[in-house]
């Protein structure tokens, strides 16, 4: 089992920044990739960015150049730095971890509005 706890969401104006954090605990040695997904009202959940244990990174086209994913292996934590936020980035952001199973965090709300 893997447990994921997210933090860092909130309300921000367009053009602003937020940093999301996701701390993993439990059977962390089984994790080979972690990432962030988001789900806006009425929309399907979509990949934002992910990073493998080897450091390979993948971004959705919509966030390239604005978001940066990173991980601190010593703290079993993955981060999502979000800059130049847009109203269309408004969604619930979910952390995930892939091992034999896929695990999800509880989600954190990000609202971009003036």
C-alpha positions in Angstrom: 0.0 0.0 0.0 1.1 3.6 -0.7 -0.4 6.6 0.9 -0.3 10.1 -0.8 -0.9 13.4 0.9 -1.2 16.5 -1.2 -0.9 20.2 -0.2 -0.5 23.6 -1.8 -3.7 24.3 -3.7 -5.6 27.5 -3.4 -7.0 30.6 -5.1 -4.6 32.6 -7.3 -5.0 35.4 -9.9 -4.2 34.8 -13.6 -0.5 35.0 -14.1 0.2 33.9 -10.5 2.1 30.8 -9.2 1.4 27.9 -6.9 3.5 25.0 -5.8 1.8 21.6 -5.1 3.5 19.0 -2.9 2.7 15.3 -2.6 4.3 13.2 0.1 4.3 9.4 -0.3 4.5 6.9 2.5 4.1 3.2 2.9 5.5 0.8 0.3 7.5 3.6 -1.4 10.1 1.2 -2.8 7.6 -0.2 -5.2 6.9 3.1 -6.8 8.4 3.6 -10.3 6.7 6.8 -11.3 4.7 9.7 -9.8 2.8 12.4 -11.3 0.0 14.9 -11.3 -3.4 14.7 -13.0 -6.2 17.2 -12.9 -10.0 17.2 -13.4 -12.1 20.2 -14.1 -15.9 20.1 -13.6 -17.6 18.1 -16.3 -14.3 17.0 -17.8 -12.3 13.8 -17.7 -9.2 13.5 -15.5 -6.1 14.3 -17.5 -2.4 14.0 -17.1 -0.5 17.2 -16.2 3.0 15.8 -15.7 4.8 12.7 -14.5 8.3 11.7 -13.5 9.8 8.2 -13.4 12.2 7.0 -10.7 14.9 7.4 -13.4 14.1 11.0 -13.8 12.2 10.8 -17.2 9.7 13.6 -17.3 6.5 14.0 -19.4 4.3 17.1 -19.6 0.9 17.8 -21.2 1.2 20.2 -24.1 -1.0 22.7 -22.3 1.4 23.2 -19.4 4.8 23.0 -21.2 6.9 26.0 -20.3 4.7 26.9 -17.4 4.7 23.9 -15.0 7.7 22.1 -13.6 7.6 18.7 -11.9 10.3 17.6 -9.6 10.9 15.0 -6.9 12.9 14.8 -3.7 13.7 11.1 -3.4 15.1 11.5 0.2 11.7 12.9 1.3 9.6 10.7 -1.0 7.9 13.9 -2.2 7.0 15.1 -5.7 6.4 18.8 -6.5 4.5 20.7 -9.2 5.6 24.3 -9.6 2.9 26.1 -11.6 3.7 29.5 -13.1 1.8 31.9 -15.3 -1.5 30.2 -14.3 -4.5 30.6 -16.5 -8.2 30.3 -15.7 -8.3 27.1 -17.7 -5.9 25.6 -15.2 -8.7 25.6 -12.6 -9.3 22.0 -11.5 -8.9 19.5 -8.7 -5.3 18.3 -8.9 -4.5 14.7 -8.0 -1.2 13.2 -7.2 -0.6 9.6 -8.3 1.9 6.9 -7.8 2.5 3.9 -10.0 3.7 0.6 -8.7 2.0 -2.7 -9.2 -1.2 -0.7 -8.6 -2.0 2.9 -9.2 -2.5 5.1 -6.1 -4.2 8.4 -5.9 -4.2 11.3 -3.4 -7.3 13.0 -2.1 -7.0 15.9 -4.5 -6.4 19.6 -4.0 -8.4 22.4 -5.5 -6.6 25.0 -7.7 -8.7 28.0 -8.7 -7.3 30.6 -11.1 -9.6 33.7 -11.1 -9.4 37.4 -10.8 
